[in-house]
Amino acid sequence: MIAKDYNQYKKEVLDLYNDYVKTFESFGKKVDESVSKTADKIKKEVFNLMVLGEAKSGKSTFINAYLGEEILPMDELQCTSSIIEIKRGDKFELKAQKASGEEIIKTEFNEITQFLQTHAAIPDEYRNIPITTINNWLLEYKDKKILENDIKDFLNEKEVKEANIFKIDEKEYKDLICKYINENKSKWKEIIIKIEITYTLPEAMQGITIIDSPGVGAGGNVGKITEDYIEKADAIIFIKSLVGQALENNSFQELIRNKITNKKKELMFLVFTGKCRDLNDLGFEKLKHKAIEMYKNDIDKEKILFVDSKIQLFLNKCLKLDTSEKIKDFFENLNKTGDNFESAENIWLKSYGDVYKFKNNMEEKSNFNSVNKAINKFARQANYLRLIEFLKSLNNEYKKRKATISELLQELKENIKDPIELESRIKKKEKEKTDMFNKSNEGIDTIFNKYTDNINGYIAKETQELEENYKNKINEFINLEEWQIDNQTFDKMKKITMDTIDAAKHFRDLMIRTAIEECNEKLIEYMDKNDVEIFAPNFTESDFDNINNLAKEEHSGYKYVEEGVTFKKTTQVPYHNIKAHLKTIANSIKERLYKGYITKDEDGETKQHKGIIEEIKDNIIDNLNSCRTIYTEKLTENFNTIKEEYEDLLKDKDDNEKNLQKIKDFEDKIKKIENHLENINNLEKEIENYVK
């Protein structure tokens, strides 16, 4: 399972948030809405762990070992074209969705296991043909008549030919595919495209969804449904058997080189299973070294992992028995039935009945902890950074409150015996703060204009460079010779487009954060440290979401670019015709780059949009303008709050007894805030050190 460390830290962070809510409510102050929304996102967050692999790679065994429960069938039969989602719930339940949209629900244990055996595996007759590829093809033709020539073209596809990994007779292979197509072409509605399973998994699995995908094709093809899931995945594990199959894996290399965007590559792991099976230590080390050398140019060496799912699966069974006596009886019964697991039994004998020692030795053999560590180090990075950023926002809220109280306390202490002087001082302070506020607003406009200037601004220069790079890459596709075009060319073109969009989004986010930092630095020019803490807007993750949403509302065209509208139409071209259409598509993309494109809504209304890069540029500018709006709103809110605090102080300027009580209350509040700040700072440092 994914390490408990993150869930522990998440709980501690949310506990500190609850303290913040109680503290501010006790002060009679409202809780910042954006802080609350961010806390809600953290509470409800889902970590999507996707598992990919070729047919018969041991995906199901790996997933069951990872979950600690035998949920998926593990009988060596390859999976269908259905996605399987597994998550923690309060009962064992299965929901399945057919291609027709019909939903099936199973709640009884026997019904669920029977359904999985029937629908999550392929009958013996068809176990050696690429069912995932065929089903994806059938779904493309669901509204069309399949002609004999269509089937013939499909059989000649490079991916279909390369999918004959068991090297069966070519005629027999093609005949089996034809038979399957003819049996199922009119039954496409019955194809199960998605299965959701909830199970009473351990608490550590809360908020984590395991996604078991169909087998990856020989050319790295995964099908449209799986592609959509990859885009939403927080981590992707590709399973490859270390023994029993060729070490070289074209499907993985084609997938990571041609289909996975650069952003998603950072979240990908290659996991070899079966590290203990039929191998001595020397044999394993040789294969391990060979595998790392083979794949190190495609994936970071730290993300190439070696585990033994069967060892971990067996350990999970033993640990449920709990006591040494029960485990001993379990091994004896296995020996009697001839089902003994020699590797595990040897480890048990060397542990001399010590369950703790047995567990440690088995875990060392299975090496499953390496998966948890790698996921925490690489894929969980964003989650840890989110916790750190959230702690910083809590820190800012407390500091702002402390700075406000400290200023009020100082004025009250210095002038408690002279109400007239107190009023004079407060009026002077209010004027100072009004001047600061007005100057800051002018400076903020100057900063944002510097970024959004369409001719000389940073954005204009960056997007022009982005456009040139993208145009040059698309031209390379247009200039390809016929012999240079293969099944992967279209995917490469799509990948380049999505990488360009990701690069633009990264630049956009960088510009927003840089602009905010510059605005905060501008505040320092006009204010002392205490005033900066009072005035500076506290930006949370929720605020950045709001900025993005406001920008999308401003111009609807960008959402089509971000969703890959460039490829929505072109991916509907039958796979075996892509070769003929590729240059047309490349030219179409180039045209959309400059002239724009047309979309049609549900009512059939058409709308002309700008070119792709122009839409991206507009979106960046819209985001910065939204950021300017929110920054100014927050600055104004902070200004109004301090004014109200001063007005409240003036209400009781003649009541010495009340003012003495206020001084005591202020001092108590500052102590309380300092305690909370210490707790936040300690946890923030702890998480930062863990991430490092």
ZIHUSUL-V999236 format. One line per field, one symbol per residue. phi: phi as a letter, one per 30 degrees, with the letter a starting at -180 (. if undefined). psi: psi as a letter, one per 20 degrees, with the letter a starting at -180 (. if undefined). Layout:
phi=???
psi=???
This chain:
phi=.dededdddedddddddddddddddddicddedddddddddddcebccccccldeidjdddddddddibdccdbcidddddddccbbdbcadbbbbcdddjdccbbbdedddddddddccbceeecdccdeeddddddddcecbddcedddddddddedddddddchdeedddddddddddddcdcceddddcabcbcbddeedcdiccccccddddecidbidddeddedcdcabcccbddbibdddbddddddddccddeddedccbccccidcdhbdedddddddddddddcddcbeedccbbbbdddddddedddddicddddddddddddddicdceeddddddddhidddddddddddddiddddedddddcddedddddddddddddedddddddddddddddddddbdcbeddddddddddddedddedddddddddddddddcedccdededddddddddddddddddddddeddcbdcdddddddddddddddddddedddddddddddddddddcbdeddddddedcdcedddddedddddddbddddddddieecedddddeedceedcedddeddddddecdjaccbdddidcbdcddedddddedddddddddeddddddddddddddddddddddecdccdddddddeddddddddddddddddddddddddedddd
psi=qpqigghgggghghghghggggghhhikqqppghgghghhgggiqpoooporrrqkikgggggghghjqngqqlkiqqrajqpopprpajroqppqprhiiqppppiqghgghggghhijrqqhhjijqngggghhghhhjhjqporhhggggghiqggggiimijlrpgggghggggggghhihikhhipoippppqqmrqhijpjpppoorrqprhjjpiqgghghhghiqhqpppppphqirphpnhggghghhihprhghhijqqoopqkiipkprgggghghggggghhihihqphijoqorohhghgggggghhhgqgghgghghghhhhijkqngghhghghiiljogggggghghhghkhhhggggghgghighgghggghghhhgghgghgggggggggggggghkhinhghggggghggggghggggggggghgggghhhhioigirhgggghgggggggghghhhghjqqgiipahigghgggggghhggghggggghggghgggghghhhhhhiqrgghghghppoprhhghggggghhhhgoihhhhghilhhigghiippgijhghighggghgghghhgiarpqpahjjpqpprrrghhggghggghghhhggghggggggghghghghgghhhhhkhinhghhhhggggghgggggghgghggghghggggghgh.
